[in-house]
Amino acid sequence: MPSRNLKLTIAYDGTDFVGWQVQRTGRTVQGVIQDALERMHGFPVTVYAAGRTDSGVHADGQVINFRTTIDSIPSAQYHIALNASLPPDVRVVMS
């Protein structure tokens, strides 16, 4: 099955995060998004960001992308599906 490369624009309140990138300890934005995508897809999904943030830093309009073979969710509807699985301090604002 061919894969799709999807771009999402996200916003988050970084107060309770130790930064963007997955780390051994602490809650990260990348980790929260990847966990939500894994619950949706049933397999691990790696998310890449156009930039990283440090501990406590907020973002509004950060661009991320990931590859998936799932085609049951239209690209334009990913923000709705993913937001249903994300905590309130992380939102997909555009897909």
C-alpha positions in Angstrom: 0.0 0.0 0.0 1.5 3.4 -0.9 2.1 5.9 1.9 1.0 9.5 2.2 3.1 12.3 3.6 0.8 14.5 5.7 1.5 18.0 6.9 -0.3 19.3 10.0 -0.1 22.7 11.6 -0.3 22.5 15.4 -0.5 24.8 18.4 0.3 24.0 22.0 0.6 25.4 25.5 4.1 24.2 26.5 3.7 24.9 30.2 3.6 21.1 31.1 6.0 19.9 28.5 9.8 19.4 28.6 10.0 20.4 25.0 9.2 19.1 21.5 11.5 16.1 21.1 10.8 12.7 22.7 13.0 12.2 25.8 13.5 9.4 28.2 11.8 11.3 31.0 9.1 14.0 30.9 6.1 14.7 28.8 6.9 16.0 25.2 4.8 17.4 22.4 6.2 14.9 19.9 5.5 12.0 22.3 1.9 13.1 22.9 1.2 13.4 19.2 2.9 10.1 18.3 0.9 8.3 21.0 -2.3 9.7 19.7 -1.4 8.7 16.1 -0.5 5.2 17.3 -3.9 4.8 19.0 -5.6 6.0 15.7 -3.5 3.9 13.3 -2.8 0.8 15.4 1.0 1.0 14.8 3.8 3.5 15.7 4.0 6.7 13.7 7.1 9.0 13.8 6.3 12.7 13.6 8.8 15.3 12.3 8.8 19.0 13.1 10.0 22.0 11.1 11.5 23.3 14.4 11.8 22.3 18.0 10.9 24.0 21.2 12.4 23.9 24.7 10.8 23.2 28.0 7.8 25.5 28.8 7.8 27.1 25.3 4.4 27.5 23.5 3.8 27.3 19.8 1.1 28.6 17.5 1.5 27.5 13.9 4.3 24.9 14.2 4.4 22.6 11.1 4.8 18.9 11.5 4.6 15.9 9.1 4.4 12.1 9.1 4.0 9.3 6.7 1.1 6.8 6.9 -0.4 4.0 4.8 -3.9 4.6 6.3 -6.2 6.1 3.7 -9.5 5.9 5.6 -9.1 9.4 7.0 -9.1 12.1 4.3 -6.1 14.5 4.6 -8.4 17.5 5.1 -10.1 15.8 8.1 -7.0 14.7 10.0 -7.3 17.6 12.3 -10.7 16.5 13.5 -9.7 12.9 14.0 -6.4 13.7 15.8 -7.8 16.4 18.0 -10.3 13.8 19.4 -7.3 11.8 20.6 -5.1 14.7 21.8 -5.1 16.4 25.3 -6.5 20.0 25.5 -3.0 21.6 25.6 -2.2 20.3 22.1 -4.3 21.1 19.0 -4.1 20.5 15.3 -5.3 23.8 13.8 -5.0 22.8 10.1 -4.5 19.6 8.1 
